[in-house]
Each structure stands twice: as C-alpha cells, then as structure tokens.
Amino acid sequence: MMDAIYKEKLLREIDDLPDEIVPVFYRMIHQIKNKLMLKTEKSGNRGSLKGIWKGSKIDEAMFAEAKRTLFPYESE
C-alpha cells in the first residue's frame, strides 16, 4: 500500500520536470536503482548457524578426513 503512494508521488514529480531534464533524471534514477539492487542482493540476512550441529558427534578422525578433503596439499 505504501509503495503505491510513493510511486504516485514519484510520477507526479517526474511530470513536473522540464522535458530537457527528463533524460538526465532517468540516468540518475537508473544508476541509483542499480546501486541499491546490488546492495540488497549482497547484504542478504543469512541468519545464525547457532545450534546447526546440535547433538552431532564429531571426533578427530572425521575432522582429519574433512581437512584432507578440503586441503589435500597439506597432507603431502
């Protein structure tokens, strides 16, 4: 609902612009939109991993195997 209000306000502002300014205004809005979209894509809230392995039993052999898998060059 609130989005529609702001879109209407923006459209009224654009209608009030002189024609020679509209291309410049478009480029500015386009750049701002692209920058904001990149920020929202990058800053996604991943949440907490707290408790993800709750109740899991991890011994040294499992840790060593995982390390060998991830870093095979270290076991040489």
N, C-alpha and C positions, 0 to 999 in steps of 0.2 A: 504494500500500500504506500509506504513512504517513498519507495523507489519511483513510483509513478508521479508523485508530487515533484520530486527533483528533476525528473525527465521533462516534465511540463515546464518547470522553471527554466531549465537549460534551453529548451526550444524557444521560449519567449525571448530569452537573452540573445539567441542566435538571430531571431527575426529582427531584432533591433539593431544588429550590426550593419554598418555600411557595406555595400557589395564588395568593395575593394579589399576589405579586411577579412572577409569570409575565408579565402584560401589560406591566409596566414593563421587564422584561428583554427581551421581544420588541422593544419600541420601540427600546431601546438597540442591540440586535444589528442591527436593520433599518437604523438610522442609520449604524452603523459599516460595515456591508456596502456601503451606497450610497456612502459616502465612499471606501472602499477601491477599489470598482469604478471610480469616476471617476478616481482617481489612476492606476490601471493602464491605463485607456483613454488617458489623456493622455500618459503617460510611455513610450509605445512606443519601442523602440530602433530608430531608423531606420538605424543603421549609418553607414558612411563613404561619402562620394561620391568619395573619392580614386581617381583613375585612370579616372573615368567617361568622360572625353573623351580618353583616351589615344590618340594618333595622329591626332586630329582637327586639321584646319587651319581656323583662324578668322581671317579678315582683317578689316580696318577696315570694309569695305562690309557684311559680314554683321553686325558689331556695330552699325553705324549703322542698318541695317534693323530689327534687333531692338529697338533703342532707340525708333525711330519707332513700331513696333507697340505697344510697352508704354506709351510716354509720348507719345501723339500731340499733346498740348497743348504740348509743349516745342518742337516743330518749326515752330510758327506764327510 
